[in-house]
Amino acid sequence: MSTSSLIESDRKHLIHPVASLRAHEQRGVTILESGRGAWLRDIDGNELLDAFSGLWCVNTGYGHESIVRVATEQMSRLPYATGYFHFGCEPAIRLAEQLVELAPNSLRHVYFTLGGSDAVDAAIRYITNYYNATGRPQKKQFIALERGYHGSSSVGAGLTALSSFHQNFDVPLSNQHHIPSPYLYRSEVGDDPQAVIDASVAALRAKVEALGAERVAAFFCEPVQGSGGVIVPPKGWLKAMSNACRELDILFVADEVITGFGRTGPLFACAAEDVEPDLMTVAKGLTAGYAPMGAVLMSDAVYNGIADGAGTGSAVGHGQTYSAHPVSAAIGLEVLRLYHEGGLLANGVAQTPRFEAGLRDLLDHPLVGDARSRGLLGALELVADKTTKRRFDPALNLSERIAKTAYRNGLIFRAFNDNILGFAPALCYQREEFDILFERLRQTLDTVLEAPEVRASLA
């Protein structure tokens, strides 16, 4: 098909995720054709530096021949194996074992999903089952963070605290609640890290007290909030929230769909603060986006509560046709090997200072109010007034301007609607690619600043 035919066919038939459907019809699709390392090529031959790893997921970079090889070999040997009826396959068993070995010590069991949204959904279902099975059916209230993202399933979207995921979807549900985000740049308690941590713990305690501790099931959080604007909490925040959950007798669930697999430095962000969750959700970097897969990891206590509640005569009624898919699992094993034996984790850690410095250097730009990061996960927050932190008028459509300008400059990243720019470069990035990233990023910001209406809006 010609490019124009593909664009027209897309416009007529393909529904795109998290998009204004009418705006997409008017705009038309941008078709990507190939990728290698940190670079993408579109169907018109434009070379693009991907500073977002696809959708926070292609942590290895594109085009790893070893991943393609193991996927091909597995497809030839056994392209599908059901996990139902007590069947299984070697790649999934080995991958579960390796994840347990590498994850926080509290997590001993793995259920494989197709991605992050259904990992969160599965976690909610298992938590509900656990409390019912252990004689505490009243524990049905769930707490998460404002600006949090926990997928777009029918239930998980209610834990997500972003308006577009709620509009016309009848969520949040009545048993889903949110407390303020540990948003250091815009915190009501100021910019003292310990004060932000204390405020979060106090907010969690107050919410649990208001709901009744005997009614609260779990607290869900991302170690770094992704789609909410890359909100990086102070160090020590995750541990403090985990400890508070223990004291309050509610389950602590770490959503590491974005932060897992080297994105923040260690394989899992929980490791940086020695946090041992009751459950953890992962996806994205698990297969580096080369095939769909996610997982829920759970503790012995949760697993045994569910298992004992069902006994030997009753099935635990949760499952999916493609759970523990052998091809995805084989890819996951190879991706884990590349993180460790292939040196990708080490390279990500080694390149982090260059990434952090590049973001900080842009604080001198007239549009930039804040630069924040952890590992290779970062953001710039654009403001109209650096002193008051006043946001730009939404009518400027600044994020759309920036995204279009960046694309013309051969650069892809995430421009959120509230003028936060998100970055998640692959762990294979080298210094030269960071140099290109920040050169093109500054060029993009300079071009946008030249627009009279943008310059006029600055304090």
N, C-alpha and C positions, 0 to 999 in steps of 0.2 A: 504494500500500500504506500502511496505517496504521503509525504508529511501532512499535506493539507487534508487528505482523506482520513488519516489517523486522528487529526485534531477534530475534524467534524464528527467522526464516529465516537470519539471520547465525549464530545459535547452532548451527543444524543443518548448515549447508553451507560456510561460509566459513572457511578456515584463515588465521589471522592470524600475521604474522611475529613472531618472538622473543617469544612469549607462552607462559605455561602454558595449554595447551589446556583442561584441566579447570577452571582458575580462570576462564578467559574464558567458558566455558559458564555458570558460576555467576553471574558478574558481569554479562554482557551487554555489547553494544557501545555505545559513545558515537558517535552519528551526527552528523557535521559536514555542514552544508548549504550554506554560502556563505562567501566571504571578500572583504575589501576592505582594501587597504593592510596594516596590521599586525594587523587584526582578523578574527576568525572568528565565525560564528554557528552554533550547533548546531540540530538539528531541533526542539528545544523553544523556540527563540527566544532562548537565552542568548547574550549578547555576551561574547566571550573575547579577551583580548589575548594574541596568540601571541608568546611570548618565545623560541621555539625554531625559528622559520622552517620549520614543518612538521616535517621531520627534517633539520635543518641545511641546507636546500636552497632555500627560497623567499626567496632573498636580495633579490629585487626587491620583495617584498610581493605580495599577491594583487590580482587584478583589473585588471592593466594592459591597457587596450583595444588598445594597439599590438601587444602580443604575440598577443592573440586575433585581431587583424586579419591579421597576417602568416601565422599558422597557417591561418586560413580561406582566404586567397588561395592558399597553397601546396596545400592540400587540393583546391581547385577546379582548379588548374593541373596538378598531378602529385602525387597522394597517396602514391605509392610508386615507388621506382626501386631495382632491385637493384644492388649493387656487384659482383656476380659477372660473369663473362664479359666483363670490361673495360668494363662499363657504369658510368655515374656520373650525377650531377645537379649543377646549379650551386650550390645552397645548401651542399651538403657540401663541394664544392671550395673555395668561398669561406671557409667556416668553418675548414677545415683551414689555409688560407693565413693567416687572421687569428690563429689560435691560435699558429702558428709565429712570426708577427711579434711577438706579445705575450709568449710564453713565454721562459724562459731561453735564451740563445743556443745552448746545446748541443743543443737539441731541434729537429729539422728535419723530422720525419715524424710523421703522425698516423694511428692506427687507431681508428675509432669503434666503441663498444660500446653496450649498452643501459643501463648504469649502472656503479656503482663496483665491485661484486663481480666482474662479468665483465671489468672493466678490469684488476683485479689478476690475475684468472685468465689473461687474455690476455698480460699482462706476463710471468707465469711461463712460459707456453708459448713466448713469443718468446725469452726468456732461454735456455731449454733448447735451443731450435732454434739459437740463436746459437752457443752453446758447442760443440754437436755439429757445426755447419757449419764452424766454424773450427778443428776438430781438437783440441778440449779436452773430450772427452765425460765426463771424470772430474769436472768442475766441476758438481756437482749439489746441493751443500749450500746451504741458505738460512737467513739469520739475520734475526730481527726483534726487536722489543722486548716485554718483559713489559707487560701492560695495553694492548698495541697492538690495533688493529682494522683488518683488511684484507679485510673482506667475509665472505660465508658460502657461497662456492662450495666444491665438493668438495675443492679443493686450497687455495685462499686461506684457508679457515677454519682451517687448520693454522697459517698465519702469524699469524692472529688469536690473541691470548693471553687470551681470556676463557672461563671454564669452561663457560658455557652453550652455547657454540658447539662445544665438544669432546665434551660428554657424549653418549654413544651414537652418535657420528659417526665414531669411529675416526681421529681426528686429535688432535694433530699427527702428521704422517708422520715416518718415521725420519730424513728429510733436512731437517727443519725444527727450528730451534733458536731460543732466546730469551735475550737478555741483559737486565739490569735497566733499568727505565725511568728517565729523568732526572727523578725525582719529588722536586723540591726540598723540599717540605713534609715528606716522610717519608724523605729520603735517609739512608743509613747513614753517609755521609761528612760529614754536617752541612749547614748551609744556605749555605755559601759557594758562589756560582755557579761559580767556576773549578774548585773541587774536584769539583763534580758533573760538569762537562764532562770533566775529566781522568779521572774514574772511568768514565764511559761509553766514552771512547776506549780506556782500558785494558781494559775488559770486552770490547770488540769485538776488540781485538788478541789477547787471551787465548783467546777463542772460536775465532778464525781459526787461531791456532797449534795449538790442541787438535784441530781438525778437519783441519788441513793446508791452507795457502793454495792449493795446487794443486787442492783439492777444493771450495773455496767459490765459489759462483756470484755471490751478491748479498746486499746488506743492504737491507731494506725498512724505512722509517720514515715516520711522520706528523710534519710539522714541529711540530704541536701534537697530542697524542693526544686523540682525541675521545671515543669510547664507553668508553674506559678511565678516564674521569673528568676530561676536560679537563686533562690534565697539560701544563703550559706549561714547556718546558725553558728554561734560562738563555739569554740572547742570546749567540750565538757557538757554541752547541752544534751546530746544523745544519751550519755551515761546518766545524767540527772533525771531525764524523763523515764528512762528504763527503771531506775531505782524507785522513782515515785510510783510507777505501775506495780512494782513488787509490793510496796508498802500498802497500796490501795487494793490489792488482790484483784487486779485486772490484767488481762493478757497484753503483752507488749509485742506489737507486730511491726517489724522493720520492712518497709517497702523499698527494696534495693533494685527495682526494675531498671532504673537509670544509673544508680551509683555503683552497682555491682560490676565485677570483672574489670577492675583496674581503673575505673573512671575517676576515682578520687585519690588514687595512689595504691593502697593495698587492694587485694582481690575483692574484699568487701569493706564498705565504709565502717561497718560495725567494729571491725578489727582495730581501727585506729583508737577506739576508746574502750576496748575490751568489753564490748556490750554483747550479751548473750540473749537474744530475743526468744520469745516463745514460738513465734512463727516468723518466717522471712519469705517474701516474694521476690523472684528474680525472673528475668527474661533478657531481651535485647542482646547484651554482650555475651550471653550464654552460648549463642551460636554466631555471634557477631553479625546477625542479620542475614546470614547465608541460607537459613531455613527457619520456619516458624517453630518456636519452642519457648516455654516458660516453665516455672516450677514453684511449688510451695514446699518449703522445708519446715518441719515441725519438731517439737521436743518430744521426748519420751512420754512426758506427762499428758500432753494433748493426744498423742497417738494412742496411748494405752487407755485413756478415758473413752475415746471413740470405739476402739477395738473391743474393750470389755463390755461396753454398752450394747453392742450388737451381738457379742458372743459368737459361737461357731455356727449358729443356725440361721443367721440373718445377714444379708448383704448390707454393706454401707453404700447407700444408693447415690453415689456421685461418680461420674465417669464421662469420658469423651472418646469418640472413635479413634482419634489420633493421639491420645495420651501415650507418652513414651515411644513415639514414632522412631523406628530404627535408623532412618536416614538422618533425621534431626539429631538423634543421640550420637551417631557416629561423627557428625560435624562438631557437636559439642565437645566430644573427646579431643578432636584435633585442635579445636580452638583453645581448649585448656592447655594443651601441649605447647601451642604457640605462645600463650601468655607466659609460661614458665620456661620451658626449654628453648623456645624461640626468642626469648629476651624482650618480649613486648611490654611486660609489666615493668621491667627494669628501665626500658627506654622511656616509658611514660613518666616514671619518677625522675629520670635524668633530665627530661625536657620541661618538667613543670616550672622550674625557675624562669626559663625563657618566656613561657606562656604568661606567668604572673607578671613579669616585668613589662611585657607588651601591653597587657591590660592597664597596668598602673600608669604607664607612660601616656596613655590617652586621657588621663585625668586633666591634662592641661588643655584639652580641646574644649571650645566654648559650649558644645552640646552635652558633654559628659559630666554627670554629677557623682557617679559612684562606679567603682571597679571592684569586683569581688570574684573569688574563685576558691576552689579546693581541688587539688590535682589538676586534671585536664578537663575541668568543668567550670565554666566561668560566665560572667555577664558584665555588660556595661549598662548602666541606667542613665538615660538621657533626660535632662530636666531643662525647663525654660529659665529657672532661677536657681543658681547653685546655693545661694544663701538660704532661701526658704524651702528649697527642694520642690518648687511648684512644677507640676507636670505641664506638658504641652496640651494645647486645645486639641481634642480628638478630631475636630474638623480639618486639621492640617493633614491627616492621614500620614503622619510621619513614618510609621513603621512600613507602610506600603512603599513610600518613596525610597526609603533606605534599602529595602529588599530588592527593588527594581534596579536601583543604582549599583548595588553590590553585584548583582548578576551581570550587569554590563561590564563591570570591572573584573569579572571572572572569579567571583567569590560567593560562596553559599554559607549562610548561617541562619539563625532563627531570629526574626524581628517580631517580638510579641506586641500585642495591641496596645499595651501601656508603655510602649517605647523603651522596653528592656531588650537588649540584644543578647541572645544566648549563644554560647560556643561550647562545642564538645569535640575537639579535634581527635582524630584517631591516634591510638598509641604508637603507630608507626611513624608519626610526624618526625621530621628532622629539623634542625635549626634553620636550614634554608627555607623550608616551607613555612615556618613561623615568621621569618623575615618577610616573605611574600604576603602572608595573611595580614600582618599589621601594616604593611605598606598599602595594600589595597583597601584595608579597612579605614585608615586615615584618609585616603583619597576619597572614599565613599562619603565619609562624614563631611569632608571639605566641600564636596559637590553639593550635598544636601543643604549645607549652611549657606551656599551662594543664593539660594532661592530667597527673594525679598521678603516673602511672607514668613519664612522660617526665621530669618535674621530679625525681623521686626518683633517676633514674639519673645525674643530673649530679653531678660531683665537688663 
